[in-house]
Amino acid sequence: MTDRDRSNDDGSAARILGLPANRDELYPLEHPRVRLANSVRAVLQNIATSTADDDMVSSIAELVEEAARRLVDGPHGRTYHGSAEGSLGGVPTGFQSHSPVTGPLNPLAGPVRLTANEREVIAEVTYGDAYEGPPGHVHGGVIAALFDEVLGLAQALSGHPGMTGRLEISYRAPTPLHTPLRVVGRFDRVDGRKIFTSGEITVGDRLCAEAVGLFITIDFSKLGQAGGRAFSAE
């Protein structure tokens, strides 16, 4: 059995990455925050395709504006520091929960399901019309963000995670909407502070895109200091 075939039955890879062992239990559909995120996802999806008349759209806009006003009134705040998970109302509220690419509580994110093994992170997602680029297909920028996220999680399996230094994507075939996608991010090797990764997006047996990523281990305490030394690979 290869590393690629091993699943994270003991949850070790998931724990390293801060991924929940059972996403459905941590983010139950009936939880208010999950319901809110999923409702906004549905609004975004339907805005992209609705042909309703102006009167109906106006009435819906008033509902959304009222919801926005109520949320703006607060309270507001972050319940975590860095990438650590906090909790609010019984669900995790850290980086992974609110990621704009894979976060269950962020309606900008597609409905991505993540799993991991010793060398890989696997994402499964079906994108709707809100993510369209070429007619009927996923926007290339969405694909790039998805690779950055999944390879970024995979590089953390090195045990010394860093930040993206370079991401190169080869688009091999149009990536369809409304079709289950499988995204694999692979931790390949470490050379000093450089962490090398690779990955691909497939639909069944068809390769849609592939990527290689270079990540640089950094001292997060120095992040943002003058000169960008935290990002230097030298």
C-alpha positions as CSV (number, residue, x, y, z in Angstrom):
1,M,0.0,0.0,0.0
2,T,1.4,3.4,-1.0
3,D,1.1,6.7,0.9
4,R,-1.4,7.7,-1.7
5,D,-3.6,4.7,-0.8
6,R,-3.6,5.3,3.0
7,S,-6.6,7.0,4.4
8,N,-6.4,9.1,7.6
9,D,-8.2,6.4,9.7
10,D,-6.5,7.5,12.9
11,G,-7.2,11.2,12.1
12,S,-3.5,12.1,12.4
13,A,-3.2,14.0,9.1
14,A,-6.5,15.7,9.7
15,R,-5.3,16.8,13.2
16,I,-2.1,18.2,11.7
17,L,-4.1,20.3,9.3
18,G,-6.8,21.3,11.7
19,L,-9.4,19.5,9.7
20,P,-12.4,18.0,11.5
21,A,-12.5,14.2,11.6
22,N,-16.3,14.4,11.0
23,R,-17.3,17.7,9.2
24,D,-21.0,16.8,9.3
25,E,-21.0,16.6,13.1
26,L,-19.0,19.8,13.6
27,Y,-21.1,21.8,11.0
28,P,-24.6,20.3,11.2
29,L,-27.0,21.6,8.6
30,E,-29.5,22.8,11.3
31,H,-26.9,25.0,13.1
32,P,-27.8,28.7,12.7
33,R,-24.4,29.7,11.4
34,V,-24.3,26.8,8.9
35,R,-27.9,27.6,7.8
36,L,-27.0,31.3,7.3
37,A,-23.9,30.4,5.2
38,N,-25.8,27.9,3.1
39,S,-28.7,30.3,2.6
40,V,-26.4,33.0,1.3
41,R,-24.7,30.4,-1.0
42,A,-28.2,29.7,-2.4
43,V,-28.8,33.4,-3.0
44,L,-25.5,33.8,-4.8
45,Q,-26.2,30.8,-6.9
46,N,-29.7,32.0,-7.9
47,I,-28.7,35.6,-8.5
48,A,-26.4,34.2,-11.2
49,T,-29.3,32.6,-13.2
50,S,-32.5,34.4,-12.1
51,T,-34.7,35.9,-14.8
52,A,-37.3,37.2,-12.4
53,D,-38.9,40.6,-13.1
54,D,-37.8,43.8,-11.5
55,D,-40.7,43.8,-9.0
56,M,-39.7,40.4,-7.6
57,V,-36.0,41.3,-7.6
58,S,-36.8,44.5,-5.8
59,S,-38.7,42.7,-3.0
60,I,-35.9,40.2,-2.6
61,A,-33.3,43.1,-2.5
62,E,-35.3,44.6,0.4
63,L,-35.1,41.3,2.4
64,V,-31.4,41.0,1.8
65,E,-30.8,44.7,2.7
66,E,-32.7,44.2,6.0
67,A,-30.6,41.1,6.8
68,A,-27.4,43.0,6.0
69,R,-28.5,45.9,8.3
70,R,-29.1,43.5,11.2
71,L,-25.7,41.9,10.7
72,V,-23.9,45.2,10.4
73,D,-25.4,46.2,13.8
74,G,-23.3,43.5,15.4
75,P,-21.8,42.4,17.6
76,H,-18.6,41.5,15.7
77,G,-15.3,40.0,16.5
78,R,-12.9,37.2,15.8
79,T,-12.8,34.3,18.2
80,Y,-9.3,33.0,17.2
81,H,-5.7,34.0,16.7
82,G,-3.7,33.0,13.7
83,S,-4.9,29.8,12.3
84,A,-6.1,28.2,15.5
85,E,-9.8,27.2,15.7
86,G,-12.1,29.0,18.2
87,S,-15.7,28.2,18.8
88,L,-18.9,30.2,18.7
89,G,-22.3,28.7,19.3
90,G,-20.8,25.2,19.2
91,V,-19.2,25.3,15.8
92,P,-15.5,25.9,15.0
93,T,-14.8,29.5,13.9
94,G,-11.1,29.6,13.0
95,F,-9.4,30.1,9.7
96,Q,-10.5,26.8,8.1
97,S,-14.1,27.5,9.0
98,H,-14.1,31.0,7.4
99,S,-11.7,30.3,4.5
100,P,-13.1,32.1,1.3
101,V,-12.2,28.9,-0.6
102,T,-13.2,26.0,1.6
103,G,-14.8,27.4,4.7
104,P,-18.2,25.9,5.6
105,L,-19.2,29.2,7.4
106,N,-18.1,31.4,4.5
107,P,-20.7,31.7,1.7
108,L,-18.0,32.8,-0.7
109,A,-16.6,29.3,-0.5
110,G,-18.0,26.5,-2.6
111,P,-19.4,23.4,-0.8
112,V,-16.0,21.7,-0.5
113,R,-15.4,18.5,1.4
114,L,-11.9,17.9,2.6
115,T,-10.1,14.7,3.7
116,A,-6.4,13.9,4.1
117,N,-3.9,11.1,4.3
118,E,-0.2,11.0,5.1
119,R,0.9,12.7,1.9
120,E,-2.2,14.2,0.3
121,V,-5.2,16.5,0.9
122,I,-8.3,15.6,-1.2
123,A,-11.1,18.1,-1.9
124,E,-14.4,17.2,-3.5
125,V,-16.6,20.0,-4.8
126,T,-19.3,20.7,-7.3
127,Y,-19.5,24.3,-8.4
128,G,-22.6,26.1,-9.5
129,D,-23.3,29.0,-11.8
130,A,-22.0,31.6,-9.3
131,Y,-18.5,30.4,-10.1
132,E,-18.8,30.5,-13.9
133,G,-16.0,31.7,-16.2
134,P,-16.3,30.3,-19.7
135,P,-19.9,29.4,-20.4
136,G,-20.8,26.2,-18.5
137,H,-17.3,26.0,-16.9
138,V,-15.5,27.0,-13.7
139,H,-13.6,30.4,-13.7
140,G,-9.9,29.9,-14.0
141,G,-9.3,32.2,-11.0
142,V,-11.5,29.9,-8.9
143,I,-9.4,27.0,-10.0
144,A,-6.2,28.9,-9.0
145,A,-7.6,29.7,-5.5
146,L,-8.7,26.1,-5.0
147,F,-5.2,24.9,-5.9
148,D,-3.6,27.5,-3.6
149,E,-5.8,26.3,-0.7
150,V,-5.5,22.6,-1.2
151,L,-1.7,22.6,-1.9
152,G,-1.4,25.0,1.0
153,L,-3.0,22.4,3.3
154,A,-0.9,19.6,1.8
155,Q,2.4,21.5,2.4
156,A,1.5,21.7,6.1
157,L,1.9,17.9,6.2
158,S,5.7,18.6,6.1
159,G,5.4,19.6,9.8
160,H,7.0,23.0,9.1
161,P,4.3,24.9,7.1
162,G,4.9,28.1,5.3
163,M,3.3,30.4,2.8
164,T,2.9,30.4,-1.0
165,G,6.1,31.4,-2.8
166,R,5.1,30.3,-6.3
167,L,2.1,28.6,-7.8
168,E,2.1,27.3,-11.4
169,I,-1.0,26.0,-13.0
170,S,-1.5,24.2,-16.3
171,Y,-5.1,24.3,-17.6
172,R,-5.5,21.0,-19.5
173,A,-9.2,21.0,-20.3
174,P,-12.2,23.2,-19.4
175,T,-13.5,22.4,-15.9
176,P,-17.3,21.9,-15.9
177,L,-19.9,23.4,-13.6
178,H,-22.5,21.2,-11.9
179,T,-20.1,18.2,-12.0
180,P,-18.3,16.6,-9.1
181,L,-14.6,17.6,-9.1
182,R,-11.8,15.8,-7.3
183,V,-8.8,17.9,-6.3
184,V,-5.7,16.4,-4.9
185,G,-2.9,18.3,-3.3
186,R,0.3,16.4,-2.6
187,F,3.2,17.1,-0.3
188,D,6.3,16.1,-2.3
189,R,9.5,17.0,-0.5
190,V,11.4,19.6,1.6
191,D,14.6,21.3,0.7
192,G,15.7,23.6,3.5
193,R,12.9,26.1,4.0
194,K,11.4,25.2,0.6
195,I,8.4,22.9,0.5
196,F,7.4,21.4,-2.8
197,T,3.9,20.3,-3.7
198,S,1.9,19.2,-6.7
199,G,-1.7,18.4,-7.5
200,E,-4.4,18.0,-10.1
201,I,-8.1,18.4,-10.7
202,T,-10.0,15.6,-12.4
203,V,-13.5,14.8,-13.5
204,G,-13.7,11.0,-13.6
205,D,-10.7,10.0,-15.7
206,R,-10.3,13.4,-17.4
207,L,-7.5,15.7,-16.2
208,C,-8.8,19.3,-16.1
209,A,-5.8,21.1,-14.5
210,E,-2.6,20.4,-12.7
211,A,-0.4,22.6,-10.5
212,V,3.0,22.7,-8.8
213,G,3.5,24.9,-5.8
214,L,6.5,26.1,-3.8
215,F,5.9,27.1,-0.2
216,I,8.4,28.9,2.1
217,T,8.7,28.0,5.7
218,I,8.5,31.3,7.7
219,D,8.7,32.7,11.2
220,F,5.1,33.8,11.6
221,S,6.2,36.1,14.5
222,K,8.1,38.1,11.9
223,L,5.3,38.2,9.3
224,G,4.8,41.8,8.1
225,Q,8.2,43.1,9.2
226,A,9.9,45.5,6.9
227,G,11.8,44.1,4.0
228,G,9.8,40.9,3.6
229,R,12.5,38.8,5.2
230,A,9.9,36.4,6.5
231,F,9.3,35.3,2.9
232,S,12.9,35.0,1.8
233,A,14.0,31.5,0.9
234,E,17.7,32.3,1.3
